[in-house]
Amino acid sequence: MESRTIRGRIISYISVIWNKIDVLALLLFLIGFILRLIPVEGCFCAARIILSIDLSIWYMRTLDIFAAVKRLGPKLVMISEMVHDLKFFVMMLTVFILAFGVSSYGLIYGVQPFSWHLPRKVFHIAYWQIFGELKILDEFEGNEKNK
Protein backbone atom coordinates (compact mmCIF):
# COMPACT_ATOMS: atom_id res chain seq x y z
CA MET A 1 0.00 0.00 0.00
CA GLU A 2 1.60 3.21 -1.16
CA SER A 3 0.68 6.42 0.59
CA ARG A 4 0.25 9.56 -1.51
CA THR A 5 0.39 12.19 1.22
CA ILE A 6 3.57 13.43 2.83
CA ARG A 7 2.21 12.62 6.30
CA GLY A 8 1.43 9.05 5.22
CA ARG A 9 4.92 8.62 3.78
CA ILE A 10 6.51 9.88 6.98
CA ILE A 11 4.37 7.54 9.09
CA SER A 12 5.23 4.57 6.89
CA TYR A 13 8.94 5.52 7.03
CA ILE A 14 8.96 5.82 10.82
CA SER A 15 7.08 2.53 11.24
CA VAL A 16 10.28 0.61 10.42
CA ILE A 17 12.59 0.31 13.46
CA TRP A 18 15.81 0.68 11.48
CA ASN A 19 14.59 3.95 9.99
CA LYS A 20 14.01 5.25 13.53
CA ILE A 21 17.56 4.24 14.41
CA ASP A 22 18.87 6.01 11.30
CA VAL A 23 17.03 9.21 12.21
CA LEU A 24 18.37 9.00 15.77
CA ALA A 25 21.92 8.49 14.49
CA LEU A 26 21.64 11.46 12.15
CA LEU A 27 20.23 13.70 14.89
CA LEU A 28 22.95 12.66 17.31
CA PHE A 29 25.59 13.39 14.70
CA LEU A 30 24.18 16.86 14.04
CA ILE A 31 23.95 17.65 17.76
CA GLY A 32 27.48 16.36 18.37
CA PHE A 33 28.87 18.26 15.40
CA ILE A 34 27.23 21.52 16.48
CA LEU A 35 28.45 21.08 20.06
CA ARG A 36 31.95 20.41 18.75
CA LEU A 37 31.98 23.78 17.00
CA ILE A 38 31.16 25.68 20.20
CA PRO A 39 34.44 26.80 21.82
CA VAL A 40 33.52 25.82 25.40
CA GLU A 41 35.22 22.94 27.22
CA GLY A 42 31.95 21.49 28.56
CA CYS A 43 30.41 21.48 25.08
CA PHE A 44 33.48 19.76 23.67
CA CYS A 45 33.25 16.99 26.28
CA ALA A 46 29.51 16.55 25.64
CA ALA A 47 30.18 16.45 21.89
CA ARG A 48 32.71 13.65 22.33
CA ILE A 49 30.23 11.60 24.36
CA ILE A 50 27.40 12.15 21.88
CA LEU A 51 29.60 11.37 18.88
CA SER A 52 30.89 8.17 20.49
CA ILE A 53 27.30 7.00 21.15
CA ASP A 54 26.47 7.93 17.56
CA LEU A 55 29.38 5.88 16.26
CA SER A 56 28.16 2.86 18.23
CA ILE A 57 24.72 3.23 16.66
CA TRP A 58 26.26 3.35 13.18
CA TYR A 59 28.24 0.18 13.91
CA MET A 60 25.02 -1.59 14.92
CA ARG A 61 23.43 -0.38 11.70
CA THR A 62 26.36 -1.79 9.75
CA LEU A 63 25.78 -5.18 11.37
CA ASP A 64 22.18 -5.09 10.13
CA ILE A 65 23.43 -4.41 6.61
CA PHE A 66 25.87 -7.32 6.93
CA ALA A 67 22.93 -9.61 7.74
CA ALA A 68 21.92 -9.42 4.08
CA VAL A 69 25.32 -10.71 2.91
CA LYS A 70 25.16 -14.41 2.09
CA ARG A 71 28.30 -15.42 4.02
CA LEU A 72 27.93 -13.06 7.00
CA GLY A 73 24.20 -13.33 7.72
CA PRO A 74 24.19 -16.88 9.16
CA LYS A 75 27.25 -16.10 11.28
CA LEU A 76 25.49 -13.09 12.79
CA VAL A 77 22.50 -15.29 13.63
CA MET A 78 24.80 -17.82 15.33
CA ILE A 79 26.55 -15.07 17.30
CA SER A 80 23.24 -13.62 18.50
CA GLU A 81 22.07 -17.06 19.66
CA MET A 82 25.36 -17.65 21.48
CA VAL A 83 25.07 -14.27 23.22
CA HIS A 84 21.55 -15.22 24.30
CA ASP A 85 22.86 -18.46 25.83
CA LEU A 86 25.78 -16.59 27.41
CA LYS A 87 23.45 -14.25 29.32
CA PHE A 88 22.31 -17.07 31.61
CA PHE A 89 25.90 -18.14 32.26
CA VAL A 90 26.90 -14.57 33.14
CA MET A 91 23.96 -14.28 35.55
CA MET A 92 25.00 -17.50 37.32
CA LEU A 93 28.64 -16.37 37.40
CA THR A 94 27.59 -13.05 38.93
CA VAL A 95 25.70 -14.84 41.70
CA PHE A 96 28.73 -17.00 42.51
CA ILE A 97 31.11 -14.02 42.39
CA LEU A 98 28.93 -12.02 44.75
CA ALA A 99 28.46 -14.97 47.12
CA PHE A 100 32.20 -15.63 47.27
CA GLY A 101 33.06 -11.94 47.41
CA VAL A 102 30.74 -11.10 50.29
CA SER A 103 31.81 -14.09 52.38
CA SER A 104 35.55 -13.70 51.76
CA TYR A 105 35.50 -9.92 52.28
CA GLY A 106 33.59 -10.39 55.51
CA LEU A 107 36.09 -12.98 56.76
CA ILE A 108 39.18 -11.04 55.73
CA TYR A 109 38.26 -7.47 56.68
CA GLY A 110 35.58 -8.00 59.35
CA VAL A 111 33.05 -5.33 60.23
CA GLN A 112 33.67 -2.03 58.47
CA PRO A 113 31.64 1.17 58.32
CA PHE A 114 29.45 1.45 55.23
CA SER A 115 30.93 3.20 52.24
CA TRP A 116 29.56 3.52 48.73
CA HIS A 117 32.83 2.00 47.51
CA LEU A 118 32.31 -1.15 49.56
CA PRO A 119 30.19 -3.07 46.95
CA ARG A 120 32.84 -2.30 44.33
CA LYS A 121 35.59 -3.58 46.61
CA VAL A 122 33.66 -6.78 47.36
CA PHE A 123 33.06 -7.50 43.68
CA HIS A 124 36.59 -6.41 42.72
CA ILE A 125 38.32 -8.88 45.05
CA ALA A 126 36.21 -11.85 43.98
CA TYR A 127 36.42 -11.01 40.28
CA TRP A 128 40.21 -10.82 40.20
CA GLN A 129 40.59 -13.99 42.25
CA ILE A 130 38.83 -15.87 39.45
CA PHE A 131 41.88 -15.15 37.31
CA GLY A 132 44.32 -16.09 40.07
CA GLU A 133 45.26 -12.53 40.96
CA LEU A 134 46.20 -12.79 44.62
CA LYS A 135 47.53 -9.26 45.02
CA ILE A 136 44.52 -8.48 47.20
CA LEU A 137 45.57 -11.16 49.68
CA ASP A 138 49.11 -9.79 49.66
CA GLU A 139 47.73 -6.38 50.62
CA PHE A 140 45.81 -8.04 53.47
CA GLU A 141 48.97 -9.73 54.77
CA GLY A 142 50.78 -6.40 54.53
CA ASN A 143 48.09 -4.75 56.63
CA GLU A 144 48.38 -7.51 59.27
CA LYS A 145 52.16 -7.04 59.51
CA ASN A 146 51.77 -3.28 60.01
CA LYS A 147 49.44 -3.70 63.03
C-alpha positions as CSV (number, residue, x, y, z in Angstrom):
1,M,0.0,0.0,0.0
2,E,1.6,3.2,-1.2
3,S,0.7,6.4,0.6
4,R,0.2,9.6,-1.5
5,T,0.4,12.2,1.2
6,I,3.6,13.4,2.8
7,R,2.2,12.6,6.3
8,G,1.4,9.1,5.2
9,R,4.9,8.6,3.8
10,I,6.5,9.9,7.0
11,I,4.4,7.5,9.1
12,S,5.2,4.6,6.9
13,Y,8.9,5.5,7.0
14,I,9.0,5.8,10.8
15,S,7.1,2.5,11.2
16,V,10.3,0.6,10.4
17,I,12.6,0.3,13.5
18,W,15.8,0.7,11.5
19,N,14.6,3.9,10.0
20,K,14.0,5.2,13.5
21,I,17.6,4.2,14.4
22,D,18.9,6.0,11.3
23,V,17.0,9.2,12.2
24,L,18.4,9.0,15.8
25,A,21.9,8.5,14.5
26,L,21.6,11.5,12.1
27,L,20.2,13.7,14.9
28,L,23.0,12.7,17.3
29,F,25.6,13.4,14.7
30,L,24.2,16.9,14.0
31,I,23.9,17.7,17.8
32,G,27.5,16.4,18.4
33,F,28.9,18.3,15.4
34,I,27.2,21.5,16.5
35,L,28.5,21.1,20.1
36,R,32.0,20.4,18.8
37,L,32.0,23.8,17.0
38,I,31.2,25.7,20.2
39,P,34.4,26.8,21.8
40,V,33.5,25.8,25.4
41,E,35.2,22.9,27.2
42,G,32.0,21.5,28.6
43,C,30.4,21.5,25.1
44,F,33.5,19.8,23.7
45,C,33.3,17.0,26.3
46,A,29.5,16.5,25.6
47,A,30.2,16.4,21.9
48,R,32.7,13.7,22.3
49,I,30.2,11.6,24.4
50,I,27.4,12.1,21.9
51,L,29.6,11.4,18.9
52,S,30.9,8.2,20.5
53,I,27.3,7.0,21.1
54,D,26.5,7.9,17.6
55,L,29.4,5.9,16.3
56,S,28.2,2.9,18.2
57,I,24.7,3.2,16.7
58,W,26.3,3.4,13.2
59,Y,28.2,0.2,13.9
60,M,25.0,-1.6,14.9
61,R,23.4,-0.4,11.7
62,T,26.4,-1.8,9.8
63,L,25.8,-5.2,11.4
64,D,22.2,-5.1,10.1
65,I,23.4,-4.4,6.6
66,F,25.9,-7.3,6.9
67,A,22.9,-9.6,7.7
68,A,21.9,-9.4,4.1
69,V,25.3,-10.7,2.9
70,K,25.2,-14.4,2.1
71,R,28.3,-15.4,4.0
72,L,27.9,-13.1,7.0
73,G,24.2,-13.3,7.7
74,P,24.2,-16.9,9.2
75,K,27.2,-16.1,11.3
76,L,25.5,-13.1,12.8
77,V,22.5,-15.3,13.6
78,M,24.8,-17.8,15.3
79,I,26.5,-15.1,17.3
80,S,23.2,-13.6,18.5
81,E,22.1,-17.1,19.7
82,M,25.4,-17.6,21.5
83,V,25.1,-14.3,23.2
84,H,21.5,-15.2,24.3
85,D,22.9,-18.5,25.8
86,L,25.8,-16.6,27.4
87,K,23.5,-14.3,29.3
88,F,22.3,-17.1,31.6
89,F,25.9,-18.1,32.3
90,V,26.9,-14.6,33.1
91,M,24.0,-14.3,35.6
92,M,25.0,-17.5,37.3
93,L,28.6,-16.4,37.4
94,T,27.6,-13.0,38.9
95,V,25.7,-14.8,41.7
96,F,28.7,-17.0,42.5
97,I,31.1,-14.0,42.4
98,L,28.9,-12.0,44.8
99,A,28.5,-15.0,47.1
100,F,32.2,-15.6,47.3
101,G,33.1,-11.9,47.4
102,V,30.7,-11.1,50.3
103,S,31.8,-14.1,52.4
104,S,35.5,-13.7,51.8
105,Y,35.5,-9.9,52.3
106,G,33.6,-10.4,55.5
107,L,36.1,-13.0,56.8
108,I,39.2,-11.0,55.7
109,Y,38.3,-7.5,56.7
110,G,35.6,-8.0,59.4
111,V,33.1,-5.3,60.2
112,Q,33.7,-2.0,58.5
113,P,31.6,1.2,58.3
114,F,29.5,1.5,55.2
115,S,30.9,3.2,52.2
116,W,29.6,3.5,48.7
117,H,32.8,2.0,47.5
118,L,32.3,-1.2,49.6
119,P,30.2,-3.1,47.0
120,R,32.8,-2.3,44.3
121,K,35.6,-3.6,46.6
122,V,33.7,-6.8,47.4
123,F,33.1,-7.5,43.7
124,H,36.6,-6.4,42.7
125,I,38.3,-8.9,45.0
126,A,36.2,-11.9,44.0
127,Y,36.4,-11.0,40.3
128,W,40.2,-10.8,40.2
129,Q,40.6,-14.0,42.3
130,I,38.8,-15.9,39.4
131,F,41.9,-15.2,37.3
132,G,44.3,-16.1,40.1
133,E,45.3,-12.5,41.0
134,L,46.2,-12.8,44.6
135,K,47.5,-9.3,45.0
136,I,44.5,-8.5,47.2
137,L,45.6,-11.2,49.7
138,D,49.1,-9.8,49.7
139,E,47.7,-6.4,50.6
140,F,45.8,-8.0,53.5
141,E,49.0,-9.7,54.8
142,G,50.8,-6.4,54.5
143,N,48.1,-4.8,56.6
144,E,48.4,-7.5,59.3
145,K,52.2,-7.0,59.5
146,N,51.8,-3.3,60.0
147,K,49.4,-3.7,63.0
